[in-house]
Amino acid sequence: MSAVYSVDVRVTAPVHDTEVTDRVADAVTNIFPTADPSYEGDQIVAECHDMSHVSELLHREEILDTARGVFFDTLDDDTFTFELNKQAAFEGRINFSVGGPAELGDIHVQVRVTEPSAEAFIDAIAPPTEDGAPIDTE
């Protein structure tokens, strides 16, 4: 990701009575290390402007095609959203939540891209692949 992007990432995660708030915050920072989570009401809220660690995890876990599908399926103008499993995030892994939310809720992520475009940003963090390997589109 050598280009400069203007990105606002907002992360929210519910905290239930049976959960330890710090563990939910750790789940968020394991995926978004530059985020500074705070406890607001019954949820953790965090913001950051960087998804390079997310991109590293997507490459490492070899789930670029899955990520692209999730990102493009929710793309609306300059914004896309996705849900992550809290337990996987606590372990430093990305597992997209599909279907209904997990019993204790999921981590909700909203990404707004203002420069250059959401499509270009998605291509940078989760590039298209061929036979499972990222394609160099430049």
Backbone torsions as a table, in degrees:
resi	resn	phi	psi	omega
1	MET	NA	74.1	-177.0
2	SER	-84.9	-21.1	179.1
3	ALA	-73.7	160.0	178.0
4	VAL	-97.4	128.5	-179.9
5	TYR	-120.3	148.0	172.9
6	SER	-106.1	107.4	-171.8
7	VAL	-133.3	135.4	173.7
8	ASP	-116.5	120.1	-179.7
9	VAL	-113.2	124.7	176.4
10	ARG	-116.3	126.8	-176.8
11	VAL	-120.4	130.7	175.1
12	THR	-132.0	145.8	178.0
13	ALA	-148.2	128.1	177.8
14	PRO	-67.9	148.1	174.5
15	VAL	-120.6	115.2	-179.3
16	HIS	-90.8	162.0	-178.3
17	ASP	-56.1	-29.1	-177.8
18	THR	-85.6	-0.9	-177.6
19	GLU	-106.3	154.1	173.8
20	VAL	-91.5	121.7	-176.4
21	THR	-53.9	-43.7	-178.7
22	ASP	-62.6	-33.0	178.9
23	ARG	-69.3	-37.3	177.0
24	VAL	-67.5	-41.7	176.6
25	ALA	-61.8	-40.4	177.1
26	ASP	-62.7	-38.4	177.7
27	ALA	-59.4	-41.5	179.3
28	VAL	-65.7	-48.7	-176.2
29	THR	-74.1	-19.0	174.3
30	ASN	-67.0	-28.6	179.0
31	ILE	-97.5	-35.4	-179.3
32	PHE	-122.4	77.7	-173.0
33	PRO	-63.8	-20.4	179.8
34	THR	-89.1	-2.2	178.8
35	ALA	-77.5	150.4	177.7
36	ASP	-119.8	89.2	-174.6
37	PRO	-70.2	146.8	173.4
38	SER	-133.6	157.6	-179.4
39	TYR	-95.9	117.9	-179.5
40	GLU	-127.7	113.1	-179.0
41	GLY	66.1	-117.3	179.6
42	ASP	-113.5	29.6	-179.6
43	GLN	-148.0	159.5	170.8
44	ILE	-90.6	135.2	177.3
45	VAL	-127.3	134.4	179.0
46	ALA	-146.6	151.5	176.4
47	GLU	-133.6	149.0	175.2
48	CYS	-156.1	178.2	-177.1
49	HIS	-132.9	29.0	-174.1
50	ASP	-147.7	132.3	175.6
51	MET	-124.7	23.9	-178.8
52	SER	-64.7	-36.3	178.6
53	HIS	-67.7	-38.2	175.6
54	VAL	-58.7	-46.2	179.2
55	SER	-59.9	-43.7	177.7
56	GLU	-59.0	-44.5	179.7
57	LEU	-64.6	-40.9	178.7
58	LEU	-61.6	-41.6	177.6
59	HIS	-66.8	-47.8	-177.2
60	ARG	-61.1	-42.4	-177.6
61	GLU	-83.8	-3.5	178.2
62	GLU	55.2	49.6	178.8
63	ILE	-123.5	35.4	-178.4
64	LEU	-62.7	-44.1	-178.8
65	ASP	-64.1	-41.1	177.9
66	THR	-61.7	-47.1	-179.9
67	ALA	-60.6	-45.6	179.6
68	ARG	-59.0	-42.0	179.3
69	GLY	-60.9	-46.4	179.6
70	VAL	-63.7	-47.0	-177.0
71	PHE	-63.7	-48.7	-177.8
72	PHE	-70.8	-30.9	178.0
73	ASP	-64.5	-29.1	-177.6
74	THR	-104.3	0.8	-177.8
75	LEU	-63.6	125.9	177.4
76	ASP	-135.6	100.7	-177.7
77	ASP	62.4	-105.0	-176.1
78	ASP	-108.0	11.7	-173.0
79	THR	-131.0	140.1	169.7
80	PHE	-135.3	156.9	-176.5
81	THR	-133.1	158.9	172.9
82	PHE	-160.2	161.8	-179.6
83	GLU	-116.8	139.6	178.4
84	LEU	-121.1	145.4	175.2
85	ASN	-70.0	127.7	-177.7
86	LYS	-62.4	-44.9	-176.7
87	GLN	-62.9	-44.6	178.1
88	ALA	-62.1	-42.9	179.4
89	ALA	-62.7	-38.5	177.7
90	PHE	-60.1	-31.8	178.3
91	GLU	-87.5	3.5	178.1
92	GLY	80.1	22.5	179.3
93	ARG	-118.2	154.1	176.2
94	ILE	-100.1	125.8	174.8
95	ASN	-138.3	109.0	-179.1
96	PHE	-70.3	134.5	177.6
97	SER	-84.4	130.9	177.4
98	VAL	-126.9	154.5	-177.1
99	GLY	77.2	-144.1	-179.7
100	GLY	-76.4	161.9	179.6
101	PRO	-68.5	154.2	175.6
102	ALA	-62.9	162.3	-176.6
103	GLU	-53.2	-40.7	-179.4
104	LEU	-96.6	9.8	179.5
105	GLY	88.3	164.9	-178.6
106	ASP	-114.5	169.0	172.2
107	ILE	-86.2	122.4	180.0
108	HIS	-99.6	130.9	-178.6
109	VAL	-124.2	129.3	175.5
110	GLN	-120.3	125.8	-177.7
111	VAL	-118.2	123.1	177.1
112	ARG	-115.8	125.0	-176.7
113	VAL	-112.5	124.9	178.4
114	THR	-108.7	-19.1	178.0
115	GLU	-143.8	133.1	-12.3
116	PRO	-81.0	-45.3	175.3
117	SER	-156.7	158.4	179.1
118	ALA	-63.2	-40.1	-179.7
119	GLU	-61.7	-43.8	178.9
120	ALA	-65.6	-37.4	178.8
121	PHE	-65.8	-44.3	177.3
122	ILE	-60.0	-43.2	177.8
123	ASP	-60.3	-32.4	-179.1
124	ALA	-75.6	-41.8	-176.2
125	ILE	-86.0	-26.8	178.9
126	ALA	-139.2	77.8	-174.7
127	PRO	-65.3	156.3	175.3
128	PRO	-60.9	154.6	-178.5
129	THR	-124.9	160.6	170.8
130	GLU	-136.0	123.1	-175.7
131	ASP	54.3	35.5	176.5
132	GLY	84.7	-6.8	-179.2
133	ALA	-106.7	138.4	178.2
134	PRO	-57.6	139.1	178.0
135	ILE	-92.5	132.7	175.9
136	ASP	-79.2	108.3	-175.9
137	THR	-92.2	2.2	-178.7
138	GLU	-96.5	NA	NA
